[in-house]
Amino acid sequence: MRISPILTVALVPMLLSGCVSKIVTAPFRAAGTVVETAVDATTQTQSEREEDLGRKALADRKKQRDLCLDEARNKQERRNCKDAYKDDD
């Protein structure tokens, strides 16, 4: 009977060491995940950059077409504007 309490006292620190280490490292792992997510959200891949440039180019082209249509004085000039920018539809 005397061995059982001694054995229990000897095993408790070993059993708790894994549990304590998980509790201690969990906040650091969570913080690492948050940092990685923040970095992913702020970085941009090459394809995302190209998509953004394409959207900007299309928006600029649409503004030019609208300006051309606004400045057109007759139907023929409006038709010319539409023909010049017909690929943008």
C-alpha positions as CSV (number, residue, x, y, z in Angstrom):
1,M,0.0,0.0,0.0
2,R,2.9,2.3,0.6
3,I,4.1,2.1,-3.0
4,S,0.9,3.4,-4.5
5,P,1.0,6.9,-3.0
6,I,4.7,7.3,-3.8
7,L,4.2,6.1,-7.3
8,T,1.3,8.5,-7.7
9,V,3.3,11.4,-6.5
10,A,6.2,10.5,-8.8
11,L,3.9,10.1,-11.9
12,V,1.8,13.3,-11.4
13,P,4.5,15.7,-12.6
14,M,5.2,13.6,-15.7
15,L,1.5,13.3,-16.5
16,L,0.9,17.1,-16.0
17,S,3.9,18.2,-17.9
18,G,2.4,17.5,-21.3
19,C,-0.9,19.2,-20.2
20,V,0.9,22.3,-18.9
21,S,3.0,22.6,-22.0
22,K,-0.1,22.5,-24.2
23,I,-1.8,25.2,-22.1
24,V,1.3,27.4,-22.2
25,T,2.0,27.0,-25.9
26,A,-1.6,27.4,-27.1
27,P,-1.7,31.2,-26.9
28,F,1.5,31.5,-28.9
29,R,0.2,29.1,-31.6
30,A,-3.0,31.1,-31.8
31,A,-1.0,34.4,-32.0
32,G,1.1,32.9,-34.8
33,T,-2.1,31.9,-36.7
34,V,-3.4,35.5,-36.4
35,V,-0.1,36.9,-37.6
36,E,-0.1,34.5,-40.6
37,T,-3.6,35.4,-41.5
38,A,-2.9,39.2,-41.3
39,V,0.1,38.8,-43.5
40,D,-1.9,36.8,-46.0
41,A,-4.6,39.4,-46.0
42,T,-2.1,42.2,-46.7
43,T,0.0,40.5,-49.4
44,Q,-1.0,40.3,-53.0
45,T,-0.1,37.6,-55.5
46,Q,1.0,38.4,-59.0
47,S,-2.3,37.3,-60.5
48,E,-4.3,39.5,-58.0
49,R,-2.1,42.5,-59.0
50,E,-2.8,41.7,-62.7
51,E,-6.5,41.5,-62.1
52,D,-6.4,44.8,-60.3
53,L,-4.5,46.4,-63.1
54,G,-7.0,45.0,-65.6
55,R,-10.0,46.4,-63.7
56,K,-8.3,49.8,-63.5
57,A,-7.6,49.8,-67.2
58,L,-11.2,48.9,-68.0
59,A,-12.5,51.6,-65.7
60,D,-10.2,54.2,-67.3
61,R,-11.3,53.1,-70.8
62,K,-15.0,53.3,-69.8
63,K,-14.4,56.9,-68.5
64,Q,-12.8,57.8,-71.8
65,R,-15.8,56.4,-73.7
66,D,-18.3,58.2,-71.5
67,L,-16.3,61.4,-72.0
68,C,-16.3,60.9,-75.7
69,L,-20.0,60.3,-75.8
70,D,-20.6,63.4,-73.6
71,E,-18.6,65.6,-75.9
72,A,-20.2,64.2,-79.1
73,R,-22.2,66.9,-80.9
74,N,-24.2,64.8,-83.3
75,K,-25.3,61.2,-84.0
76,Q,-22.3,60.5,-86.2
77,E,-19.8,61.5,-83.5
78,R,-21.6,59.4,-81.0
79,R,-21.5,56.5,-83.4
80,N,-17.8,57.0,-83.9
81,C,-17.3,56.9,-80.1
82,K,-19.3,53.7,-79.8
83,D,-17.3,52.2,-82.7
84,A,-14.0,53.2,-81.1
85,Y,-14.9,51.6,-77.8
86,K,-17.1,48.8,-78.9
87,D,-14.8,46.1,-77.4
88,D,-15.5,47.4,-73.9
89,D,-19.2,46.3,-73.8
